[in-house]
């Protein structure tokens, strides 16, 4: 059986073109969003590592201060430590 080619109406072609353009635009936006999410995740990992490093530095400094002054409460405003 031979295939018959029929011509679409101009409005139908335009509607299909608009749908195709919208689809392509959404796909592009989805790709951009995925890349942004990846960048955010990478930045999150950098921040979490920096936070862990900072907590380790704090723990080491507290240990040094505890050895020097004894365990106590530090008042940063006064620059004092109250040892029990």
C-alpha positions as CSV (number, residue, x, y, z in Angstrom):
1,X,0.0,0.0,0.0
2,X,1.4,3.4,-1.0
3,X,1.8,6.1,1.6
4,X,-0.2,9.3,1.0
5,X,1.3,12.6,1.9
6,X,-1.1,15.2,3.1
7,X,-0.4,18.9,3.8
8,X,-1.0,20.2,7.3
9,X,-2.8,23.5,7.8
10,X,-0.5,26.4,8.6
11,X,-2.0,26.9,12.1
12,X,-1.3,23.2,12.9
13,X,2.3,23.5,11.7
14,X,2.7,26.7,13.8
15,X,1.2,25.0,16.9
16,X,3.6,22.0,16.5
17,X,6.5,24.4,16.1
18,X,5.5,26.3,19.3
19,X,5.2,23.0,21.2
20,X,8.6,21.8,19.8
21,X,10.2,25.2,20.8
22,X,8.7,25.0,24.3
23,X,9.9,21.5,24.7
24,X,13.4,22.4,23.6
25,X,13.4,25.4,25.9
26,X,12.3,23.3,28.9
27,X,14.9,20.6,28.1
28,X,17.6,23.4,28.0
29,X,16.4,24.8,31.3
30,X,16.4,21.3,32.9
31,X,20.0,20.9,31.8
32,X,21.0,24.2,33.3
33,X,19.2,23.3,36.5
34,X,21.0,20.0,36.7
35,X,24.4,21.8,36.2
36,X,23.5,24.4,38.9
37,X,22.5,21.6,41.3
38,X,25.9,19.9,40.7
39,X,27.7,23.2,41.3
40,X,25.7,23.7,44.5
41,X,26.5,20.2,45.7
42,X,30.2,20.7,45.0
43,X,30.1,24.0,47.0
44,X,28.2,22.3,49.8
45,X,31.0,19.6,50.0
46,X,33.6,22.4,50.2
47,X,31.7,24.2,52.9
48,X,31.2,21.0,54.9
49,X,34.9,20.1,54.7
50,X,35.8,23.7,55.8
51,X,33.3,23.3,58.7
52,X,34.9,20.0,59.8
53,X,38.4,21.5,59.6
54,X,37.3,24.4,61.7
55,X,35.8,22.2,64.3
56,X,39.0,20.2,64.4
57,X,41.0,23.4,64.8
58,X,38.7,24.5,67.6
59,X,39.0,21.1,69.4
60,X,42.8,21.2,69.2
61,X,43.0,24.8,70.5
62,X,40.6,24.0,73.4
63,X,42.8,21.0,74.3
64,X,45.9,23.3,74.3
65,X,44.2,25.9,76.4
66,X,42.9,23.2,78.8
67,X,46.4,21.8,79.2
68,X,47.7,25.4,79.9
69,X,44.9,26.7,82.1
70,X,42.7,23.7,83.0
71,X,39.2,23.0,81.9
72,X,36.8,25.8,82.2
73,X,34.5,28.3,80.6
74,X,36.0,30.8,78.1
75,X,34.5,34.3,77.9
76,X,35.6,35.7,74.5
77,X,34.3,39.2,75.4
78,X,36.5,39.5,78.5
79,X,39.3,37.3,77.2
80,X,39.1,35.2,80.3
81,X,38.7,31.6,81.4
82,X,37.0,30.5,84.5
83,X,38.4,27.3,85.8
84,X,36.4,25.2,88.3
